[in-house]
């Protein structure tokens, strides 16, 4: 026979809702005051919220941190690191995270904050400029080198406006080295090309 002491224990009388709200508000004030002086626990709480959102699309009740992972075709290295961390910490709780070294918490924070970044835009919507400003600022702080992650393909240059491709070609290293006299006939020849031919030149030159 199992232990029935829990079921048999009398329940405390329920408090009025107004009193419960008053008590939980007092606890909220106390928790906020204590947490504000404990950066490691605060960091652990943020990481817990991010992990819950990543692993189960769930929130930490009582914590108003609004962040959501974005489904994306990610870089393989990042995808592997995130999947590994999400699996390792899927069932974690605050106590475990609070015991982790700061460096580990920061590593997890970077992974799961990165998962919430999406600066994709169409260049013409009302929010495009604001999104691009965030993208530019983040790229500058990270000292982003796009050549490590992306190369313009023939398909890209075929879809780009011809004027855009011609302007890009005018700044290509091979063109910049030429004198103004030597550059003019090449620029004129590029302008006469069909877009598909111009795209192939762009891939070679750029």
C-alpha positions in Angstrom: 0.0 0.0 0.0 1.4 3.4 -1.0 1.9 6.3 1.3 -1.5 8.1 1.6 -0.3 10.7 4.0 -0.3 13.4 1.3 -3.9 12.7 0.2 -5.0 12.5 3.9 -3.4 15.8 5.0 -6.0 18.5 5.5 -5.8 21.4 3.2 -5.2 24.9 4.6 -8.2 27.2 4.2 -8.0 29.2 1.0 -7.1 32.8 1.4 -9.1 35.5 -0.3 -7.8 36.5 -3.8 -7.0 40.0 -2.7 -4.8 38.7 0.1 -3.0 36.2 -2.2 -2.3 39.1 -4.6 -1.0 41.2 -1.7 1.3 38.3 -0.5 2.6 37.5 -4.0 3.2 41.2 -4.7 5.3 41.4 -1.6 7.3 38.3 -2.7 7.7 39.9 -6.1 9.2 43.0 -4.6 11.6 40.9 -2.4 12.7 38.7 -5.4 13.3 41.7 -7.6 15.4 43.4 -4.9 17.5 40.2 -4.3 17.9 39.3 -7.9 19.1 42.7 -8.9 22.2 42.1 -6.8 22.8 38.6 -8.0 24.0 38.8 -11.7 24.8 35.1 -12.0 21.3 34.0 -11.0 19.8 36.7 -13.2 21.9 35.4 -16.1 20.9 31.9 -15.3 17.2 32.9 -15.3 17.5 34.6 -18.7 19.3 31.5 -20.1 16.5 29.3 -18.7 13.9 31.4 -20.4 15.8 31.1 -23.7 16.2 27.4 -23.4 12.5 26.8 -22.6 11.5 28.9 -25.7 14.0 27.0 -27.9 13.4 23.5 -26.7 9.7 23.5 -26.0 8.3 26.9 -27.2 7.4 27.4 -23.5 7.7 30.3 -21.2 9.0 30.6 -17.6 5.8 31.6 -15.8 6.2 34.9 -14.0 9.1 36.1 -16.1 8.2 38.8 -18.7 11.0 38.2 -21.2 9.6 38.2 -24.7 12.0 36.5 -27.1 11.2 33.7 -29.6 13.5 31.5 -31.7 13.2 32.0 -35.4 13.2 29.0 -37.8 16.0 29.6 -40.3 18.4 27.7 -42.6 21.4 28.2 -40.4 25.1 27.7 -40.7 26.0 24.1 -40.0 28.4 24.9 -37.1 25.8 27.1 -35.4 23.0 24.6 -36.0 25.1 21.8 -34.4 26.1 23.8 -31.4 22.5 24.9 -30.7 21.1 21.4 -31.1 23.7 20.0 -28.8 23.0 22.6 -26.1 19.3 22.4 -26.5 19.5 18.6 -26.0 21.9 18.8 -23.1 19.8 21.4 -21.2 16.3 20.4 -22.4 15.2 19.4 -18.9 17.3 21.8 -16.9 16.0 24.0 -14.0 17.2 27.2 -12.5 19.2 25.6 -9.7 21.3 23.7 -12.2 21.9 26.7 -14.4 22.7 28.9 -11.4 25.5 26.5 -10.5 27.1 26.7 -14.0 30.2 28.9 -14.4 29.6 32.3 -15.8 31.5 31.5 -19.0 29.2 28.6 -19.7 26.1 30.7 -19.1 27.4 33.4 -21.4 28.1 30.7 -24.1 24.5 29.5 -23.8 23.2 33.0 -23.8 25.0 33.8 -27.1 23.6 30.6 -28.7 20.0 31.2 -27.8 20.0 34.9 -28.4 21.5 34.3 -31.8 18.5 32.0 -32.5 16.2 35.0 -32.1 17.9 37.2 -34.7 16.2 37.7 -38.0 17.1 40.9 -39.9 15.5 39.6 -43.2 13.5 42.3 -45.0 12.4 43.3 -48.6 14.0 46.7 -48.6 10.7 48.5 -49.2 8.4 47.8 -46.2 7.9 50.5 -43.5 10.1 48.6 -41.0 12.9 47.8 -43.5 15.0 50.8 -42.6 14.8 50.1 -38.9 15.6 46.4 -39.4 18.6 47.4 -41.6 19.9 49.8 -39.0 19.9 47.0 -36.4 21.6 44.7 -38.9 24.3 47.3 -39.7 24.9 48.1 -36.0 25.2 44.4 -35.1 27.5 43.7 -38.1 29.8 46.6 -37.1 30.0 45.4 -33.4 30.7 41.8 -34.6 33.2 43.0 -37.2 31.3 40.8 -39.7 33.1 39.5 -42.8 30.4 38.4 -45.1 32.9 36.7 -47.4 33.2 33.9 -44.7 29.5 33.1 -45.0 28.3 34.1 -48.5 29.4 34.5 -52.1 27.4 36.2 -54.8 26.4 33.5 -57.3 25.6 33.7 -61.0 21.9 33.4 -60.1 22.2 36.4 -57.8 23.7 38.6 -60.5 21.1 37.4 -63.0 18.3 38.6 -60.7 20.0 41.9 -59.7 19.1 45.0 -61.8 21.6 45.6 -64.6 22.5 49.0 -63.2 23.3 47.5 -59.8 25.7 44.9 -61.5 27.3 47.6 -63.6 28.0 49.8 -60.6 29.4 46.8 -58.7 31.7 46.0 -61.6 33.0 49.5 -61.7 34.4 49.0 -58.2 35.9 45.5 -59.0 39.7 45.4 -58.3 40.5 44.7 -61.9 38.6 47.8 -63.0 40.0 50.1 -60.3 43.6 49.3 -61.4 42.9 50.6 -64.9 43.3 54.1 -66.1 40.2 56.1 -66.9 41.0 55.8 -70.6 41.3 52.0 -70.4 38.2 51.7 -68.1 35.7 53.5 -70.4 35.6 50.9 -73.3 35.2 48.0 -70.8 32.4 49.8 -69.0 30.7 50.4 -72.4 31.1 46.7 -73.3 29.6 45.6 -70.0 26.6 47.9 -70.6 25.9 46.2 -74.0 25.9 42.7 -72.6 22.8 40.6 -71.9 22.1 40.1 -68.2 23.1 36.4 -68.2 26.5 37.2 -69.8 27.0 40.1 -67.5 26.2 37.9 -64.5 29.0 35.5 -65.5 31.5 38.4 -65.8 30.4 39.7 -62.4 31.1 36.3 -60.8 34.6 36.3 -62.3 35.4 39.9 -61.5 33.8 40.1 -58.1 
